[in-house]
Every structure is written in structure tokens, then in C-alpha cells.
Amino acid sequence: MRRTLIILFVLIGFFSINAQKPAVWIYTDMTNPEIPGNNHMGTINDPDDVSAMAAYLLMANMFDTRAIVVGSTHRKEHRTTPNQAQWANAFFGKAYQEEVVNLNKHIGGFPEKINFVQSCIKESAERFDPDKTYKSLDDYTTVEALFVEADNSTEPINVLCWGSLTEPAILVSYAIANKRYDVLEKIRIIPHWTNSPWHQGSPEHPEDVANCREDAKACAYLKNMALNGHIKYYECGAIGQHGIVSGSPKGAEYWDQFKVSKLGKIFAEGKYVHNSVDDSDCATYWTLLGDWGVGLSDISSNGTNKPSVEKANEDCYKEWALMIRAELLRRAKIAAGE
């Protein structure tokens, strides 16, 4: 069985690396977890994105990373906190730089460097206003950067959303106000858990989940735009949390294996709760890859999330969770030179 899995991983890696890599733009509310806050983890923002980001970097050869925007959050406490791009470039960047040589030597295709930028709403804590006409992006540098990237791109830009939806909502509103539907055709928005009839939400109110409640107007606007065919919005539901995370091994003995490498250590310690690593937003990029149980073809592009579809995708990821973790562990060991 072990030999079969190894061969499977090698084949998946070979064919995926040699295929066209999906272009990725990440919006994350991730900030330095050492900054104290009042949430359940004692931080300003949930540190689950720290684990999700470390795993993404271990998988970075599979993607064409266009940008990673950090601090895309409405937490007013962040108005006076240090530049979070500087933190991310030091925290993740140093670990990545030290281990990318081994990753390229034994796997290949990793970019030499990955840069992080700070969100334009980190200090303003602005929320999307559907009654406002966004005719200009002068005050929204990271939104404008995505618009320019999509405008110049010859392929779809996959916008992975790990928190607030204000920035992609502003982009969509701006594009519609300026009749740039051609740009919207090149954008695919892929969020995690902004809708779920099973977890936090209910069949009557699937939008009543944390990632949507906090940014309700942006969430409702994007889903309405998707339902009316203006954009593609692939709602993952809670399949990362209740599929990949719930289906993963439990106990420090297993997760301590990742700490052999710097990126693996960040992954294992970013958010370790209930005897496991919580990196639930990772479902956005595993689904984008499509080789690990669930793909975009298994999710509607119009922003809806049928209970039967979410349950099927959740169950599928539970079955694939061990293989997903095994692939990350393999890469963590390679990063460490083993």
C-alpha cells in the first residue's frame, strides 16, 4: 500500500508540474499571531491561515502565484499594528528561502521567491458598501493590482479567499461600473466557508457562517453577481474544516513529524487544536488542483452550495485527508534535506 501511494504521488506530481499551472491570487486575513487579541485563540485574527499558508508554500510548485495579500481584515485593532507584509515576508519568506533549494533539487518547479503584500483595508477596516459606486480604485491598491493582473492575463486568475470578501467585491463593483466585463470573465473567486447548510449555517440560512457574517454585504453581493452570471464564484462550503481537517490523523506523535523542516514546523504549529492541525482554508487550493478528491467541477460556479453537494465533497475529502497529509509530510521532509 505504501509503495502504491508513493507511486501515485510521483505520478500526480509529474503530470501536474508539466501541465499549465493555475494562476493564483490569495486574499487572507492572516496577521502575526504574536499580536495579542480578544478571539478564542488570544489573537486578533484566527491563526488557521498560518498553517494553510505554510502548506501552500510546500505546494507552491503547483501554482503560478501572482500575489498573496495579507491582513485583508476588518479588525479595527490592526489600524496601528506594524506592516503585516513585512512580518509575512520575514516569517514565511525566510523559511521558504532556506528550503526552496532542496524542494527544487528533488521536486522542481518552485519559484525562487514568493512575496507578500499588505491589504489596502488593513488599516481602514473598511467593509464593502453595495450602495457605493466604485468608479475608481485609487484608494484600493491591492484591488487595483488584481484588476491590472487580470486585465493583462491570458488565463483565468483564481482568487482564493480565506477571510474577508470586501476586496473582491470592490473589484467586481468597479469592473461593472466601468463596463469591464472582459476582466470579470478572467476571474474565478474560490472562497472557503462563506456558506454552509450543515456547519454554523442552516438549510434556511446557509449564509449564517463566520466568514459571511463578518462581511455580510460583500458576501451577499458576490453571490448575487454569481447567481446572475456576472462572475464565477465557487463556494467550497465547510469542506476544508469538516473534510480535510476532520479526516486527518490525531495526536502530537503524527504532527511532530512535520517539524523536521521550517515550513513544516510553521504548518504544524500555526493552529494546532483538538490534537490536529487546522488549516481549513487549504480546501481552496486542493480543490483548484483537482487531483486530490474534489475539483472545481464538483462545485457550482454560481455561488450556490446544495446540501447534498457539500456533504458529498466533505465525505470525499475525509477519504483523501490522509493522502493529502502524507504528501505534505513528504514535501516537508524533502525541504529539510531528507
N, C-alpha and C positions, 0 to 999 in steps of 0.2 A: 504493500500500500504506500509506504513512504517513498519508494523508488518511483512509483506511478505518479505521485504528487509532484515530485521534483521534475520529472519529465514534462508534466503538464505546465508547471510554472515556466520552465525554459521555453517551451513552445509558445505559450501565451506571450512571454516577453519578447521573443524573436519576431513574431508576426506583428505585434503591436508597435514595437520600436520602428520597424521598417514600413509601417503604414503611416499615413499622414497624421501628425499629432493634432489633437483638438486644441484650438486656441482658447486660453482660459484667462478670465479676469475675475479676481476674487474680491468680494466685499466682506469684511469681517469686523465685528465689534470688538475683537480681541485687543486687549491692552495689557500692560505689565501687571501680572498678578501680585507683585510685591507691593503695589499701591493699595493700601487698605480701603475697604468699602463696607457697605452695610448689607450685602447679599448673603445668601446662605453659606457661601464659601469664605466670607470675610474679605471679599474683593469687590471692586467696582463693577467689573464685568465677569461673567462666568468664564472660568479658565478652560472650558472644554475645547475652545478653538485653539488653544496652545497645543494640545495633543493632536488635534486634527491637522494643524499646520505642520508639525514635525513629521507626521505620516505622509503628508502631501510632498514634502521635500524629499523623503525617501523614495517617492514615486515620481519625482519631477522629470525623469527622462521620458515619461509617457505623455507629457503635455508641452505645449508651446505657451509658456507663461508670459502673458503680456503685462500684467500688473497685479500686485497684491496690495490692496488698500486696507490699512488697519485703523482702528479707532473710529469706525463708522457707527457711532453710538449716540444715544440721546441722553446719556448720563451727564447731568449738569456739573457733577464733581470734576469732570475732565477739563473744564474750562481753563483751569490753572495748572494742570499737570504737565510734565515735560513732554517734548515731542515724542510721540509713540512710534514713529517711523525710525527714529534714531535708536530707540530701545530695541525694536524688532530686528533692525539691521545688525545690531551688536549681538543680541541674544540668539537669534536663529542664524544670522549671516556668518558669524564666527564658526559655529558648529558645522555649518554646511561647507564652508571653505576648507575646513580641515579634513572633511571626509569625502568631498566630491572626487578627489583623485582616485581613491580606492573604488568608489562607485563607478567611475568611468573606466577604470582599468579592468574591472571584472564584469560590468554590465554594459556601460556605454550609453551615450545619448544625453547625459546630464549637462545642463548649461553651466558654464564656469561660475556664474554668479547670479543670484536672484535678489532683486531689490524690493524693498517695501517703501510705501509712501503713506503719509498720514492723510486721513479723510478730511474733506473740507467742512464736515459738520461736527467734527470732534469738539471744537471749541465753542461753536454756536449752539449745539444741541438742537438744531432745527429739525422740525418734522415737516413732512410733505403736506402742502395745502392744496387740495383739489380745486379750490375756488380761485387760486392764483394762476396767472398766465406766465409761464416761464419762457419769456421771449429771449432771454439772454442767460448765458452760463458764466458771466464774468465773476460772479461770487461763488462759483462751484467748480473749483479747479479740477477735482478728481472726477466729476461728472463730465466736464468738458473733455478731459483726457480720454475717457471711454468713448465719447461721441466721435472724437477725431480718429481714435483707433479703429472703431467700427467703420467709419466713413472711408478710411484708406485700406481696409482689409478686403481681401479677395475671398475670404472664407468666413463662416459663422464665428462670432465671438460668444463663448459660453460664459455667462455671468453667474458665478456661483455665489449665492447669498447665504451668509452664515449668521445673519442678525437683522439689522435694520434694512428696510426696503425703500427708505427715503431717497437715496441717491439714484437707483434705477428708475424710480417713479418720476423724479425730476427729469431724467434723461428722456423718458418716453413722452412726458408732457411737452418738453422743449421740442422734440422731433415732430410731434403732431402740430404744435403751434406754428412751426416753420415749414410744415408740409414736407418733412424729410422722411417719408415712409420708406424710402430706399435704405436708409440706415437701420430702421427698425427691422427690416427683413433680414438683416445680418446679425441680429442679436437673439440669443436664446437665454432666457432667465431660468436658473435652476436653483430654487431655494429648498431648504430643509425645514420641515415642520412649521409652515405657516398655515396649515390646515390639517385637521385630523378628526374624523368622526369617532375614533377609538381612544385616543390618548389626549388628555386635557380637554379637548373638544368633545362634541356630541354629534349624533346624526342631525339634530336640529340646528346646532351651531358649531360646525366644524372649524370655523374661524376663531373660536374662543381658545386659542393657544398662545403661549407666551410671546413667540416671535411675531404674532399678528396683533395681539392686544396692545403691545407697546407702540406699534407703528400702524394702527388700525386703518387710517385713511389711505396711506400708501399701499397697504396690503389690499384693501378693497378696490382701489383704483386700478392696480395692476391686474387683478383678477378679472375686473370688468373689461379692461382693454383686451385681455386674452380671450375672454368669452365672446367678444365681438370681433375677433380675428385680427386685431391690430398688432399683436405681439405673440410670441411663443413663450409660454410660462409652464414649466414642468414642475408641478407640485409633488415633491417627494413624500410628503406626509411625515410620519414619525418613524420611517423605516430604518433610519440610521440608529436611533436610540433603541427601538424595540425589536430591531432585526439584528444589525451587526453587533451593537454593544451587548444586548441581552443574550445573544447567541455565542458570545466569546467566553474563553476559559476564565475561571475564577482563581484567585489566590496569588500571593506575592511570589511564590516559587516560580510560577509561569512568567509573570510580568517582569520580574527582576532580570530575566534573560536579555531583555531589550537594552538594559543599561550598560551593555558591553560597549556601545557606541554613544557619542554625544547626542546625536539626533534621536537615537533610541531611548536614551535617558530622558530627554525632554518629552518625548512621546509618552513614556511610562509614568512620568511624574506630573505632567501637565494638569490632568484631572484624574486622580485615582480615587474612586469612591466605590463602595459596595464590593470591594475585593476585585475591581476590574478597572480598566481604562475607559473613560467616557470621552469619545471623540465623535459624537453622533453626526456632526456636520459632514463627516467624511463620506456619507452616503451620496453627496452631490458629485464627487469626483469618481467614486467607484461606479456609480450609475452612468456617468458620462463615458467612462471607458467601455462599459457594456459587456465585459468579459468575465464578470465576477458575480453572476447570478441575475442581476436586474440591470436593464438598459433603458435608455430613453424611449425605446419602442414599447416598453411596458407601462409607460406613464403618459397620460393625456397631455397635449401641448396647449390646451385651452384653459389651464388654471384650475380645472376641477379634479376632484380626488374621490372616486367612488369607494365606499367602504369595502367592497369585495376586492377591488384592485389593491388598495393599501394593505389589506390583510394578506393577499397572495404575495405581494412584494416583501412584506415583513417576514413571512414564513420562509420565503426563498433566501433572504439574507441570513436568517438564522442557520440555514443549512450551509451557507457559504462562509459564515463568520470565521470558522476555524482555518479555512484555506486563506482567507484574507489576512488573518493574523500571522499565519505561517509565512506568507510572502513578505510581510513587513519585517518579521524576525530574520528571515534570510537576508534581507537587504541591510538590516541593522548590523548583522554580523559581518557582512561584506564591507560596510562602511568602516568598521573597526579594524579591518585588515585580516579577518579570519577566513 
